[in-house]
């Protein structure tokens, strides 16, 4: 258990493993604004009509040694200040925001700054960069292309297996291919990265399941991942990857930042000029 994680997020993250009774207790603590009495074990068991043993099991399910430890952290963190989302009235809003908070916290734990610097260096050194992704990962690939091309990167985003096949056939040692697969098991992405390596290109896989990847790619960037399907329904599946891309973008921007800012500003100046000429034709 991450002690830096907010107590409400901790409860939320363990909901799916709880029994109905434990979820009943969890809902009580997830709505601190409605709690009027003290939180002694005696008071809570009376309010919820539960046993001391049930309260202890709930605390242990959240990763604590017992209710006393849970109660200490609960009161300590709420006294420091409640998360902004707890001012919301609808529990659905709070749960969505807590899911995003959990992904952000997991991302913070996964950050490998040396690896981000290496991948940024691979992008900087490549003559051409290709982003491969299907489905929601394809949207991430397109977003990455739009962002990096504005910094002068010669790049393209491919989102279907035919595109992957045509592209890998023209690669050489001066190319870089970055593939996106949250599961780490999207076969078209894995096979295309292997083909890219066979052509001499550098390869990077962005995934939430690095342990399932057996191939020796140049680098693997690990992103946060919620294993339970309800989290995928509650928040965007692209969000963990977009967070890591933001980090990679920041590291890449710092390589000869002045040059990249000049390219970026020139891009937008050209956009403005093209718009002006179209309006005055």
C-alpha positions in Angstrom: 0.0 0.0 0.0 1.3 3.4 -0.9 1.1 5.6 2.2 1.2 8.7 0.1 -2.1 7.7 -1.6 -5.1 9.5 -0.2 -7.2 7.3 2.1 -10.3 7.7 0.0 -8.4 6.5 -3.1 -7.1 3.5 -1.1 -10.7 2.5 -0.2 -11.9 3.1 -3.7 -9.1 0.9 -5.2 -10.1 -2.1 -3.0 -13.9 -1.9 -3.6 -14.0 -4.7 -6.1 -12.4 -7.2 -3.8 -14.8 -6.5 -0.9 -17.8 -8.4 0.2 -21.2 -6.7 0.2 -20.9 -6.0 3.9 -17.4 -4.5 3.4 -18.7 -2.4 0.5 -21.4 -1.1 2.8 -18.7 0.0 5.3 -16.6 1.5 2.5 -19.5 3.7 1.3 -19.8 5.1 4.8 -16.2 6.2 4.8 -16.2 7.3 1.2 -18.7 10.0 2.1 -17.0 11.9 4.9 -19.3 14.9 4.7 -22.2 12.7 6.0 -20.3 11.5 9.1 -21.5 13.4 12.1 -20.3 11.2 15.0 -16.8 10.2 16.2 -15.1 7.3 14.4 -14.3 5.1 17.3 -14.9 1.5 16.5 -17.7 1.3 19.0 -19.5 4.3 17.4 -19.0 3.0 13.8 -20.2 -0.5 14.6 -23.4 0.9 16.3 -24.1 3.3 13.4 -23.7 0.7 10.7 -25.1 -2.2 12.7 -22.0 -4.3 12.1 -19.6 -6.4 14.2 -16.2 -5.4 15.4 -14.8 -8.3 13.3 -16.4 -6.9 10.1 -14.9 -3.5 10.7 -11.5 -5.1 11.2 -11.8 -7.2 8.0 -12.7 -4.1 6.1 -9.6 -2.3 7.4 -7.4 -5.2 6.5 -9.0 -5.4 3.0 -7.8 -1.8 2.5 -4.2 -2.9 3.4 -4.1 -1.8 7.1 -3.1 -4.0 10.1 -6.5 -3.2 11.7 -9.1 -0.6 12.2 -7.0 1.5 14.6 -4.3 2.1 11.9 -7.0 2.8 9.3 -8.8 5.2 11.6 -5.5 7.1 12.3 -4.7 7.6 8.6 -8.3 8.4 7.8 -8.6 11.2 10.4 -5.1 12.5 9.7 -5.6 12.9 6.0 -9.1 14.5 6.3 -7.7 17.0 8.9 -5.0 17.9 6.4 -7.7 18.7 3.8 -10.1 16.8 1.8 -9.6 16.3 -2.0 -11.5 18.9 -4.1 -13.8 16.3 -5.5 -15.3 15.6 -2.1 -17.2 18.9 -2.3 -19.2 17.2 -5.1 -22.7 15.9 -4.3 -22.8 12.9 -6.7 -20.7 9.9 -5.8 -20.3 9.1 -9.6 -18.4 12.3 -10.0 -16.1 11.6 -7.1 -15.4 8.0 -8.2 -14.4 9.2 -11.7 -12.0 11.8 -10.3 -10.5 9.4 -7.8 -9.9 6.9 -10.7 -7.9 9.6 -12.5 -6.0 10.5 -9.3 -5.1 6.8 -8.9 -3.8 6.6 -12.4 -1.7 9.8 -11.9 -0.2 8.4 -8.6 0.6 5.1 -10.3 2.3 6.9 -13.2 4.4 8.9 -10.7 5.6 5.6 -9.2 6.5 4.2 -12.7 8.5 7.2 -14.0 12.0 6.2 -15.0 13.6 9.5 -15.9 16.8 7.9 -17.3 14.7 5.8 -19.7 12.6 8.8 -20.7 15.9 10.6 -21.6 17.1 7.6 -23.6 13.8 7.4 -25.6 13.9 11.2 -26.2 17.4 10.8 -27.5 16.2 8.1 -29.9 13.6 10.4 -31.3 16.1 13.2 -31.6 18.6 10.9 -33.5 16.1 9.3 -35.9 15.7 10.6 -39.4 12.1 9.3 -39.4 9.8 8.3 -36.6 6.7 6.1 -36.9 4.0 5.6 -34.3 2.0 2.4 -34.4 -1.3 1.9 -32.6 -4.7 0.3 -33.1 -8.1 1.2 -31.6 -7.7 3.7 -28.7 -4.0 3.3 -28.9 -4.2 4.5 -32.5 -5.7 7.7 -31.2 -2.6 8.1 -29.0 -0.3 7.4 -31.9 -2.1 10.2 -33.9 -1.9 12.6 -31.0 1.9 11.9 -30.6 2.4 12.6 -34.3 0.7 16.0 -34.1 2.7 17.0 -31.1 6.1 15.9 -32.2 5.8 17.1 -35.8 5.4 20.6 -34.5 8.8 20.3 -33.0 10.4 19.4 -36.3 10.2 15.6 -36.1 9.7 13.9 -39.4 7.0 11.4 -38.3 3.9 9.5 -39.3 1.2 7.6 -37.4 -0.1 4.3 -38.6 -3.3 2.7 -37.2 -3.9 -0.5 -39.2 -2.0 -3.7 -39.9 -1.7 -3.0 -43.6 -0.1 0.3 -42.8 2.3 -1.4 -40.4 3.4 -3.9 -43.1 4.0 -1.3 -45.8 6.0 0.9 -43.4 8.2 -1.8 -41.9 9.2 -2.7 -45.5 10.9 0.7 -46.0 12.6 1.0 -42.7 16.4 1.2 -42.1 18.8 1.8 -39.2 18.0 5.6 -39.2 14.3 5.0 -38.3 12.5 4.7 -35.0 9.2 2.9 -34.4 7.2 3.5 -31.3 4.3 1.1 -30.7 1.4 1.4 -28.3 -0.2 -1.6 -26.7 -1.7 -1.2 -23.2 -2.1 -5.0 -22.9 1.3 -5.7 -24.3 -0.3 -8.4 -26.3 -1.6 -6.7 -29.4 -0.1 -9.1 -31.9 -0.1 -6.7 -34.9 1.9 -4.2 -32.9 4.4 -6.7 -31.4 4.9 -8.4 -34.8 5.5 -5.0 -36.5 8.0 -4.0 -33.9 9.9 -7.3 -34.4 9.8 -6.7 -38.2 11.1 -3.2 -37.6 14.0 -4.5 -35.6 14.8 -7.0 -38.3 15.1 -4.0 -40.7 17.6 -2.4 -38.4 15.3 0.2 -36.9 15.2 1.2 -33.2 12.0 0.1 -31.4 10.1 1.3 -28.4 7.0 -0.3 -26.9 4.6 1.7 -24.6 2.6 -0.8 -22.5 0.9 -1.4 -19.2 2.0 -5.0 -19.1 5.8 -5.1 -19.6 6.2 -8.5 -17.9 4.2 -10.1 -20.7 6.6 -8.8 -23.4 9.3 -11.3 -24.2 10.9 -9.5 -27.2 14.1 -7.4 -26.6 13.0 -4.1 -27.9 15.3 -1.1 -27.7 13.2 0.3 -24.8 9.9 -0.4 -23.0 8.0 2.5 -21.4 5.6 1.2 -18.7 2.4 3.1 -18.1 -0.2 2.8 -15.4 -3.0 0.3 -16.0 -6.3 -0.6 -14.3 -6.9 -4.3 -14.7 -10.6 -4.2 -13.9 -12.9 -3.5 -16.8 -15.1 -1.1 -14.9 -12.2 1.4 -14.6 -11.8 1.3 -18.4 -15.5 2.2 -18.7 -15.2 4.9 -16.1 -12.1 6.7 -17.5 -10.5 7.0 -20.9 -8.2 4.0 -21.8 -5.9 6.5 -23.4 -5.2 8.5 -20.3 -2.3 6.5 -18.9 -0.5 6.6 -22.2 -1.1 10.3 -22.7 0.4 11.0 -19.3 3.6 9.2 -20.3 3.7 11.0 -23.6 3.5 14.3 -21.8 6.5 13.3 -19.8 8.4 12.1 -22.9 7.5 15.3 -24.7 8.9 17.4 -21.9 12.2 15.5 -22.0 12.4 15.7 -25.8 11.7 19.4 -25.7 14.7 20.0 -23.5 17.1 18.6 -26.1 18.1 21.8 -27.9 15.1 23.6 -26.6 15.8 26.9 -28.3 15.8 25.3 -31.7 12.6 23.4 -31.0 10.8 26.5 -29.8 11.9 28.3 -33.0 10.4 25.5 -35.1 7.3 25.4 -33.0 6.7 29.2 -33.3 7.5 29.0 -37.1 4.8 26.3 -37.5 2.1 28.5 -35.9 3.2 31.6 -37.8 2.9 29.6 -41.1 -0.6 28.4 -40.0 -1.6 32.0 -39.4 -0.2 33.2 -42.7 -1.9 30.4 -44.6 -5.2 31.2 -42.9 -4.8 34.9 -43.8 -4.1 34.2 -47.5 -7.1 31.8 -47.8 -9.4 34.5 -46.3 -8.1 37.2 -48.7 -8.2 35.2 -52.0 
